[in-house]
Amino acid sequence: MRPILYLLVLSVLWGSSFLWTKGLLDYFSPTTIVFLRSFFGLVALLPLLWLSKDRLNFKVSFIFLFSVALAGAIPWNFMGWALQGIDSGLSGILNATTPLFAVLFSVILFKVKPLRNQFYSLIVGFVAVFTLLIFSGQAIGSKFSIFNALLMFGVTSCYALNSLLINKHFSDIPPLHLGFWTLAVATALNAPISLIMEPRAFLHLGTLDVFLPLLVLGCLSSGLGYVIFYLIVSISGPFLALMVTFIVPFVSIALGILFLDEPLHIGIAIGLPLMILSLFLMNLHFIKFKKRATDLNDA
């Protein structure tokens, strides 16, 4: 029950991150947004680390730094650039391709043979994405960029590879520490670039239109969000954690329509159900396993 509750909370936090990022693009470049959201998240986690009984005493390697960079430092830049040419609702749906890439990487990198339902899931997912790209371009018009939409696949590829690497090599590290390192690496990599490109960016922090979104995006979506994500990975594995993409599209679409006046077009009406079907097929074996375990317990 707890992992499902964590999943719902994480879905709301991450689903709203597209809205906050899109709004902040009026003030900052994508790199500056990554730096500031990571910095805010880092500040939020420091008191929790101070109170934690666990200490940061494990050896930091290149593969570890690369793994946590795939969770924040790299994909958040892709997301910022992507949102300059697509709406937040579409980005939320494309974000749902993360489990598809997780299966592909499992097959290619870890030589895991895909199950039949996962193979069908990849086909349905491809059709869903193709439908979304065609109809979104027609509905959004000049504001739509196929290049920016494809950048979202860079985001989801990073998320998928991050979850697999963390589960394989670093599952023994406490989620709070993983969240801290994710934000610390993102801050360290993006701070120098941001300060060179936008040295006056901090002047915008005095306005509520900037400070409040960064507070939510940094402290909640980034700081608390990644602790919850790594907690789910440690409890139930990477594929259950990536099921957050079931709910994220609904959150991002609803917020985009309510606050950004984004259209609810036929691409979303067709593509979203197909993407949900794809994700259902992706996790069909897991759902059957859970049902069988429940039946045995009831017996």
C-alpha positions in Angstrom: 0.0 0.0 0.0 2.8 2.4 0.9 4.5 2.3 -2.6 1.2 3.1 -4.3 0.7 6.1 -2.0 4.2 7.2 -2.7 3.5 6.8 -6.4 0.5 9.0 -6.3 2.3 11.8 -4.4 5.2 11.6 -6.8 2.8 11.8 -9.8 1.4 15.1 -8.6 4.9 16.5 -7.9 6.4 15.5 -11.2 3.3 16.2 -13.2 3.3 19.8 -12.0 7.0 20.2 -12.8 6.2 20.8 -16.5 3.9 23.7 -15.6 6.5 25.3 -13.3 9.3 24.9 -15.8 7.3 26.3 -18.7 6.4 29.3 -16.7 10.0 30.0 -15.6 11.2 29.9 -19.2 9.8 33.5 -19.4 12.6 34.6 -17.0 15.5 32.1 -17.4 17.3 29.8 -19.8 16.8 26.1 -19.3 20.3 25.7 -17.7 19.6 28.4 -15.1 16.3 26.8 -14.3 18.1 23.5 -13.7 20.7 25.2 -11.5 18.1 27.1 -9.4 15.6 24.2 -9.0 18.5 21.9 -7.9 19.9 24.5 -5.5 16.5 25.0 -3.9 16.0 21.2 -3.6 19.4 20.9 -2.1 18.7 23.4 0.5 15.5 21.6 1.4 17.3 18.3 1.8 20.1 19.5 3.9 18.1 19.6 7.2 16.9 16.1 6.5 20.4 14.9 6.0 21.6 16.6 9.1 18.9 14.8 11.2 19.4 11.5 9.4 21.3 8.8 11.2 22.9 7.6 8.0 26.1 9.3 7.0 27.5 9.9 3.5 30.3 7.4 3.9 30.2 5.4 0.6 32.8 5.6 -2.2 31.8 8.0 -5.0 32.8 6.6 -8.4 32.4 7.9 -11.9 29.6 5.5 -12.7 27.7 6.7 -9.6 28.1 10.4 -10.6 27.0 9.5 -14.1 24.0 7.6 -12.8 22.7 10.5 -10.7 23.4 13.0 -13.4 21.0 11.0 -15.6 18.3 11.9 -13.1 18.6 15.7 -13.0 21.6 17.5 -14.4 21.1 16.1 -18.0 17.4 15.5 -18.5 16.2 18.7 -16.9 18.1 20.6 -19.5 16.5 18.6 -22.3 13.1 19.2 -20.7 13.7 23.0 -20.6 14.6 23.1 -24.2 11.8 20.8 -25.2 9.2 23.0 -23.5 10.2 25.9 -25.6 8.5 24.2 -28.6 5.8 22.0 -27.2 3.0 22.4 -24.6 3.2 20.9 -21.1 0.4 18.4 -21.7 2.2 16.8 -24.6 5.5 16.8 -22.7 3.7 14.9 -19.9 2.5 12.3 -22.3 5.8 11.9 -24.0 7.3 11.5 -20.5 5.3 8.3 -20.3 7.7 6.7 -22.8 10.2 6.2 -19.9 9.2 2.5 -19.2 9.5 1.8 -22.9 13.1 3.0 -23.0 13.7 1.0 -19.7 12.7 -2.2 -21.5 14.9 -1.3 -24.5 17.9 -0.6 -22.4 17.3 -3.8 -20.4 17.5 -5.7 -23.6 20.4 -3.8 -25.2 22.6 -3.2 -22.2 21.7 -5.9 -19.7 20.8 -8.6 -22.2 17.4 -9.2 -20.5 14.9 -11.0 -22.8 11.7 -9.0 -23.0 8.4 -10.7 -22.2 5.7 -11.0 -24.9 3.5 -8.3 -23.3 6.5 -5.9 -23.2 7.1 -6.4 -26.9 3.4 -5.6 -27.6 3.8 -2.6 -25.3 6.6 -1.2 -27.4 4.5 -1.4 -30.6 1.5 0.3 -29.0 3.7 2.9 -27.4 5.3 3.7 -30.8 1.8 4.1 -32.4 0.8 6.4 -29.5 3.9 8.6 -29.9 3.5 8.8 -33.7 -0.2 9.8 -33.3 0.7 12.5 -30.7 3.4 14.0 -32.9 1.2 14.2 -36.0 -2.0 15.7 -34.3 -0.1 17.9 -31.9 1.7 19.6 -34.7 -1.6 20.4 -36.4 -3.4 21.6 -33.2 -0.6 23.7 -31.8 0.5 25.1 -35.1 3.5 27.4 -35.2 4.2 26.9 -31.5 4.9 23.2 -32.1 8.4 22.0 -33.0 9.1 18.3 -33.9 12.7 18.8 -32.8 11.6 20.0 -29.3 9.2 17.1 -29.1 12.0 14.6 -29.9 14.1 16.2 -27.1 11.6 14.7 -24.7 13.0 11.3 -25.7 16.3 12.5 -24.4 14.6 13.2 -21.1 12.9 9.8 -20.9 16.0 7.9 -22.0 18.0 9.5 -19.1 15.3 8.6 -16.6 15.1 5.0 -17.7 18.8 4.5 -17.7 19.1 6.1 -14.3 16.5 3.8 -12.7 18.2 0.7 -14.1 21.7 1.7 -13.1 20.6 2.7 -9.6 18.7 -0.5 -9.1 21.6 -2.6 -10.4 24.6 -0.9 -8.7 23.4 1.4 -5.9 20.2 0.0 -4.4 21.9 -0.2 -1.0 22.4 3.6 -0.8 19.6 5.3 1.2 17.1 7.2 -0.9 17.8 10.5 0.9 21.5 10.2 -0.1 20.6 9.4 -3.7 18.3 12.5 -3.8 21.0 14.7 -2.3 23.7 13.5 -4.8 21.2 13.9 -7.7 20.7 17.6 -6.8 24.3 18.2 -5.8 25.6 17.0 -9.2 22.9 19.0 -11.0 23.8 22.1 -9.1 27.6 21.7 -9.6 27.3 21.0 -13.4 24.8 23.8 -14.2 25.9 26.6 -11.8 29.1 27.7 -13.8 27.2 27.7 -17.1 24.3 29.6 -15.7 26.4 32.2 -13.9 28.3 32.8 -17.2 25.2 33.0 -19.4 22.9 34.8 -17.0 25.0 36.5 -14.2 22.0 38.7 -13.2 19.5 35.8 -12.9 19.3 36.1 -9.1 17.8 39.5 -9.4 14.5 37.8 -10.5 14.3 35.9 -7.2 12.8 38.9 -5.5 9.5 38.5 -7.4 6.8 36.1 -6.2 6.1 35.0 -9.9 9.6 33.5 -9.8 10.3 32.6 -6.2 7.1 30.6 -5.5 7.4 28.4 -8.6 11.1 27.7 -7.8 10.2 26.9 -4.2 7.7 24.3 -5.4 9.8 23.0 -8.3 13.0 22.9 -6.3 12.0 21.9 -2.8 9.0 19.6 -3.6 9.2 18.3 -7.2 13.0 18.0 -7.2 14.0 17.6 -3.5 11.2 15.6 -2.0 10.3 14.1 -5.4 13.6 12.3 -5.9 13.7 11.0 -2.4 10.3 9.4 -3.0 11.3 8.1 -6.4 14.5 6.4 -5.0 12.5 5.1 -2.1 10.1 3.3 -4.5 13.0 1.9 -6.5 14.5 0.5 -3.3 11.2 -1.0 -2.1 9.7 -2.3 -5.4 12.3 -2.0 -8.2 12.7 0.3 -11.2 9.6 -0.8 -13.2 7.1 -0.1 -10.4 8.8 3.3 -9.8 8.4 4.2 -13.5 4.7 3.5 -13.4 4.5 7.0 -12.1 4.2 7.8 -15.8 0.6 6.4 -15.7 -0.6 9.4 -13.8 1.8 12.2 -14.8 0.1 12.8 -18.2 -3.3 13.4 -16.5 -1.7 15.9 -14.1 0.3 17.8 -16.7 -2.7 18.0 -19.2 -5.1 19.2 -16.5 -2.6 21.9 -15.2 -1.8 23.0 -18.8 -5.4 23.4 -19.7 -6.3 25.2 -16.4 -3.3 27.5 -16.1 -1.7 27.9 -19.5 -4.8 27.7 -21.8 -3.3 24.8 -23.7 -5.7 22.9 -26.1 -7.2 19.5 -25.5 -6.8 18.3 -29.1 -7.5 15.0 -30.9 -3.9 13.9 -30.6 -4.2 13.8 -26.8 -7.6 12.2 -27.1 -6.1 9.3 -29.1 -2.5 9.2 -27.9 -3.2 9.3 -24.2 -5.4 6.1 -24.1 -2.9 4.3 -26.3 0.0 5.3 -24.1 -1.9 4.1 -21.0 -2.6 0.8 -22.8 1.1 0.6 -23.6 2.0 1.1 -20.0 -0.6 -1.4 -18.9 0.8 -4.0 -21.2 4.3 -3.2 -20.0 3.4 -4.1 -16.5 0.9 -6.8 -17.1 3.1 -9.5 -15.7 3.7 -7.5 -12.6 -0.1 -6.9 -12.1 -0.7 -10.7 -12.6 2.0 -11.5 -10.1 0.5 -9.1 -7.5 -3.0 -10.5 -8.0 -1.7 -14.1 -7.6 0.1 -13.2 -4.4 -3.0 -11.5 -3.0 -5.1 -14.6 -3.9 -2.6 -16.9 -2.1 -2.7 -14.7 1.0 -6.5 -14.6 1.0 -6.5 -18.4 0.8 
